[in-house]
Amino acid sequence: MRRQFGGLALLLWITFLPALALADCLPPQMRTDERPPGEGPTEVTIGFALADFLGVNDVDQNIDVDLRMIMEWTDPRLAGQAGCRFGVAEVWFPPVLLGNSASLREAFRITRNQVSVGEGGRVRYVQRYTGWISSYHRLDRFPFDRQDFEIRVLAPDLTADELVLVPAEVPPRIAARLNVEGWEIGGASLSAQPQQLTILDHPASVASLTLHAEREATYYIYRILLPLSFVVAMSWAIFWGSPERFEFRIGLGATAMLTAIAFSLSIAGQLPQLGYLTLMDKMLIWAVGLVFLSMAESLVSWLMNKGWDGRPSDKRGARRLDRVSRWLFPVLLFGGWAVICLL
């Protein structure tokens, strides 16, 4: 019985300890809708820490993040409240919002959505965001692309003359280990400047956190481009057959064509479904086009060998065309891919 009573007392103590600790910190008498007094705009220092980066949705243009935002500002009206904590509704709080469309969850909104007060009325607020946020990135160079994922924070209700967001002196921090697969996060940068947004009728201070990332293309090279090159190389066997064996050559070309089309359909689920062509799409189209050209070469070689439209047979020319095609088509495949990637 004593143990049960002791456990209950300990639970009550832990539950009401924060309230007891803050019993002497009464909310200050201030108007929460008025900015801190002083000349010029209120400066709000903002910083970020990336706790985790969980994934990228290329089609929906979203990134999955676990992010911590730290804001600090000075309110002279709280100069005598050092060491106290208040709810954000009890003091003046910067009316900042995320500029990106998002389905983020605020971890501290219910549990302890408070600010802490330091010396001289320096106020500090920490919030954790988890979930998906719009990234607005282009995939023209997929899968060899680099992306700058931007997260914007602004105060739409205040002009740049009333509130200014200032990047923290400490650069954005990134956790040593991230759970994202297929991406390499190279760093982060934070900037802030007044901007005239189309949704506002006045310039507002906007802070932008930019995450610099590079896609790891190894998977796509070994699982898509390498097998595709084998399929295309299968059609090159046409050039080693005799021009007289047209049925064999055209049958081999048709088999390679059907295999290339089936392969492109099978990997469609691994590629982003977009309204424009990416590098990968162009490389696939070029490879399938070369298979078709190998069939066309087979037809031309056969016609040259037998003669057509009253023209005499040119067996030496047909074999010469095959010999040139043996090295020309590999050059066209890999050279074309190189040009596509460089343009």
Residue pairs with C-beta under 8 A, 6 or more apart in sequence:
22 84
22 85
25 81
25 83
25 84
25 85
25 86
27 86
27 90
27 91
28 77
28 78
28 81
28 86
28 90
28 91
30 77
30 91
30 92
31 92
32 89
32 90
32 91
32 92
32 93
33 92
34 92
35 42
35 92
35 162
35 163
36 42
36 73
36 74
36 75
36 76
36 77
36 92
36 121
37 76
37 77
38 76
41 160
41 161
41 162
41 163
41 164
41 205
42 73
42 94
42 162
42 163
42 164
43 73
43 74
43 164
43 166
44 71
44 72
44 73
44 94
44 96
44 163
44 164
44 165
44 166
45 71
45 72
45 73
45 166
45 167
45 168
46 69
46 70
46 71
46 96
46 153
46 165
46 166
46 167
46 168
46 190
46 192
46 207
47 69
47 70
47 71
47 167
47 168
47 170
47 172
47 190
48 67
48 68
48 69
48 70
48 151
48 172
48 173
48 188
48 190
48 209
49 67
49 68
49 70
49 172
49 173
49 174
49 175
50 65
50 66
50 67
50 68
50 172
50 173
50 174
50 175
50 178
50 185
50 188
50 211
51 66
51 67
51 68
51 128
51 175
52 65
52 66
52 175
52 178
52 179
53 63
53 64
53 65
53 66
53 178
53 179
53 180
53 183
53 185
53 211
54 64
54 65
54 66
54 178
54 179
54 180
55 63
55 64
55 179
55 180
55 181
56 62
56 63
56 64
56 135
56 147
56 149
56 180
56 182
56 183
56 213
57 63
57 64
57 132
58 137
58 139
58 142
58 272
58 274
59 272
59 273
59 274
61 134
61 135
61 136
61 137
62 132
62 133
62 134
62 135
63 132
63 133
63 135
63 149
63 211
64 131
64 132
65 129
65 130
65 131
65 133
65 151
66 128
66 129
66 130
67 104
67 128
67 129
67 130
67 151
68 126
68 127
68 128
68 129
69 126
69 127
69 128
69 129
69 153
70 124
70 125
70 126
70 168
71 94
71 96
71 124
71 125
72 122
72 123
72 124
72 125
72 168
73 94
73 122
73 123
74 120
74 121
74 122
74 123
75 91
75 92
75 121
75 123
76 120
76 121
77 92
77 121
78 84
78 91
78 117
78 121
78 123
79 120
79 121
81 117
81 121
82 117
82 118
82 119
82 120
83 117
83 118
84 116
84 117
85 114
85 115
85 116
85 117
86 114
86 115
86 117
87 113
87 114
87 115
88 113
88 114
88 115
88 125
91 115
91 123
93 115
93 125
94 155
94 163
95 155
95 156
95 157
95 158
96 153
96 154
96 155
96 165
97 153
97 154
97 155
97 156
98 104
98 129
98 133
98 151
98 152
98 153
99 152
99 153
99 154
99 197
99 206
100 133
100 134
100 135
100 136
100 150
100 151
100 152
101 133
101 134
102 129
102 131
102 132
102 133
102 134
103 131
103 132
103 133
104 129
104 130
104 131
104 132
104 133
105 129
105 130
105 131
106 113
106 127
106 128
106 129
107 127
107 128
107 129
107 130
108 114
108 126
108 127
108 128
109 127
113 127
114 125
115 123
115 124
115 125
116 123
116 124
116 125
117 123
117 124
118 124
133 151
135 147
135 149
135 150
136 150
137 147
137 148
137 149
139 145
139 272
139 274
139 278
140 276
140 278
140 279
141 278
141 279
142 215
142 271
142 272
142 278
142 279
142 280
143 215
143 217
143 219
143 220
143 278
143 279
143 280
144 215
144 217
144 279
144 341
145 214
145 215
145 279
146 212
146 213
146 214
146 215
147 212
147 213
147 214
147 215
148 210
148 211
148 212
148 213
149 210
149 211
149 213
150 208
150 209
150 210
150 211
151 208
151 209
151 210
151 211
152 206
152 207
152 208
152 209
153 165
153 206
153 207
153 208
153 209
154 165
154 195
154 197
154 204
154 205
154 206
154 207
155 163
155 165
155 204
155 205
156 197
156 199
156 200
156 204
158 204
158 205
159 202
159 203
159 204
160 194
160 202
160 203
160 204
160 205
163 205
164 192
164 194
164 205
165 192
165 205
165 206
165 207
166 192
167 190
167 191
167 192
167 207
168 190
171 188
171 189
171 190
172 188
172 189
172 190
172 209
174 185
174 187
174 188
178 185
182 215
182 216
182 219
183 213
183 214
183 215
183 216
184 213
184 214
184 215
184 216
185 211
185 212
185 213
186 212
186 213
186 214
187 211
187 212
188 209
188 210
188 211
188 212
189 209
189 210
189 212
190 207
190 208
190 209
190 210
191 207
191 208
191 210
192 205
192 206
192 207
192 208
193 205
193 206
194 203
194 204
194 205
194 206
195 203
195 204
195 205
195 206
196 202
196 203
197 204
197 206
220 280
223 267
223 270
224 267
224 270
224 280
225 283
225 337
227 263
228 260
228 263
228 264
228 283
228 284
228 287
229 287
229 333
229 334
231 256
231 259
231 260
231 263
231 287
231 291
232 256
232 260
232 287
232 290
232 291
232 333
233 330
234 252
234 255
234 256
234 259
235 252
235 253
235 256
235 257
235 290
235 291
235 294
235 295
235 329
236 294
236 325
236 326
236 329
236 330
237 252
238 249
238 252
238 253
238 294
238 295
238 297
238 298
239 294
239 297
239 322
239 323
239 325
239 326
239 329
240 322
240 326
241 248
241 249
241 252
243 249
243 301
243 302
243 304
243 305
243 315
243 318
243 319
243 322
244 302
244 305
244 306
246 298
246 299
246 302
249 298
249 301
249 302
250 295
250 298
250 299
253 291
253 294
253 295
253 298
254 295
256 291
256 294
257 288
257 291
257 292
257 295
260 287
260 288
260 291
261 288
264 284
264 288
271 278
271 280
271 281
272 278
277 285
279 340
279 341
282 340
283 337
283 340
286 333
286 336
286 337
286 340
287 333
290 329
290 332
290 333
290 336
293 329
294 325
294 329
297 321
297 322
297 325
300 321
301 318
301 321
301 322
302 318
304 313
304 314
304 315
304 317
304 318
304 321
305 313
305 314
305 315
305 318
306 313
307 313
307 314
